[in-house]
Amino acid sequence: MSIALISHHDCLLHRVASHHPEVPDRLAAIDDQLIASGIGILLRHYDAPLVTREQLERVHDVSYLDFVERSAPQDQEIICLDQGDTCLTEHSLTAASRAAGAPVLGVDLVMSKEAESVFCNVRPPGHHAERARAMGFCVYNNIAVGAAHALEEYKLSRVAVIDFDVHHGNGTEDIFRNDPRVLFCSTFQHPFYPHTGADTQTDHIVNVPLPGRTDGQAFREAVSQHWLPRLEAFAPELIMISAGFDAHREDEMSDFRLVEADYGWVTTELKKIAKRHAQGRIVSSLEGGYSLSALGRSVVAHIDALIGH
């Protein structure tokens, strides 16, 4: 069965300050590495649709969505949503709408068996966006929108959301904190931005804070000890991945020491679980990753593992 790649040119139009680490070149770096590796020709390519208001309202408060829409500038102005670094320019909401629409299409593709696995090469990222707050470069919570779509439209009862970004996915936890249909598994550097998650432990939230300088062996041990048994017990009908690659040793945004092989390993482990419980269905969406070369190589390793090489 085919592997799908979902992206859209509109995701390149979101541009803020020149020094901002979340840049359009991130997507180009991934595309370049997919071409250079030869993997790009193995993928079926799809354009990300615009997310609908109904799909957004499943995970975000109406008042928050109204605030974001009112805040969108119409010219060269830059508007910050969080008094920090989550900013909008003229085309940012279009980019964010494509980024949130991509996992929705991804769910449709795997549920219809048009694709077994999907990678969404989109930006801005989403996992820091809470139900009623933007933060950490994130406007809409892309992976949460996709998971909610799976629960609502396909009546799934067990969706796993996996987050291996170096930053805790506080937004995803906030949205699904009281929804046991979603098993949320996250590894992240601690203490570190956004300074959440270390004290959260419930039956359906598996947070694994790890210290700075965590390497691949320690990461793999943590995943094997904490994630994999809970995933097996949960038996997800669909696995969704917040795929952040900023834990790479070359990425200056963190102090982790992962390499491409670690992303390939964790993807392979998740693929095994998806094969056993979810008919192989995986939808992955880009989160962090700011060292362009490392990002491109890591995504190639991730997709290569989805293919099963």
Residue, then its C-alpha position, 0 to 999 in steps of 0.5 A: m500500500s502507498i505512502a502519502l506526502i501531503s503539503h502545499h505551497d501556501c505553507l511557504l507563505h507564512r514568514v515572520a522576522s528574518h531571525h525567526p527559526e520557524v522558516p519556509d526553508r524547513l519544508a524545502a530542506i525536507d523536499d530536497q532530501l527526499i529527492a536526493s535520497g530517491i524516496g520522493i518518487l516512492l510517495r503519492h503527493y497530495d495538496a493539503p486542503l484548507v481546514t474547516r471551521e467545524q473541524l477547528e471547533r472540535v479542538h479549539d474554543v470558538s472565542y479563540l478562533d474568533f480572536v485569531e481571525r480578527s488578529a490576522p493582518q491584511d498588509q505587511e504588519i506582523i501581529c503576535l498572538d502570544q506576546g512572544d514568538t507566535c506571529l501572523t503576517e498577511h498569509s499566515l492564516t492560510a498557511a495555518s489552515r493548510a497545516a491543520g487541514a493536512p492531517v484531516l486529509g491524512v486520516d481520510l486517506v488511511m481510513s479509506k485505505e488509499a494510503e497506509s501511512v501519511f507524512c504531512n510536510v506542513r507549517p506552522p507547527g501545532h502541538h503547543a496550541e492549546r484549546a484557547r491559546a496560541m504559543g510556541f510558533c503554533v496557531y492551530n493544533n494540527i495533529a489534534v484536529g486530525a485526531a478529533h476528525a478520526l474520532e468524530e467522522y469515523k467513530l474510532s474509540r482509540v486513537a494514539v497521539i505520539d509526540f517525540d518533539v524535544h518540547h512537551g506537546n502541552g497543547t495536545e495534552d490540554i485538548f485531550r486531557n479529559d478524553p480517554r479515547v486518546l492515548f497521548c505519549s510524549t518524550f521531551q527535555h525537562p526542564f525546558y520550554p514550555h515547562t509543562g508535562a513533568d507532573t502529569q500522569t493519567d491512564h491516557i497521558v504518558n509523559v516521559p521527561l528526560p534530562g538535557r544531553t539525552d542520547g539515542q540509547a536513553f531515548r530508546e530505553a524510555v520509549s521501550q519502558h514507558w510508551l510501548p507497553r501502554l500502546e500495546a495495552f491500548a491497542p490503538e485503531l489509528i496512530m498519529i505522530s507529532a513528528g518534531f526533529d529538534a531533539h537531533r544533536e545538530d539542532e541548537m534549539s535543544d540539548f538532546r543528542l538524537v540522530e537520524a537512526d533514532y527517529g527511524w527506530v522509533t518509527t519502526e516500533l510504532k509501525k509494528i504496533a500499527k500493524r498489529h492493532a490499527q491495520g497499519r494506519i499512521v498519520s504523521s505531521l511535522e512539528g519542530g526541527y530547525s537545523l535544516s540539514a539534520l531536519g531533512r535527513s531525519v524526515v527521510a529516516h522517518i519516512d523510510a521507516l514508514i515505507g518499511h525499508 
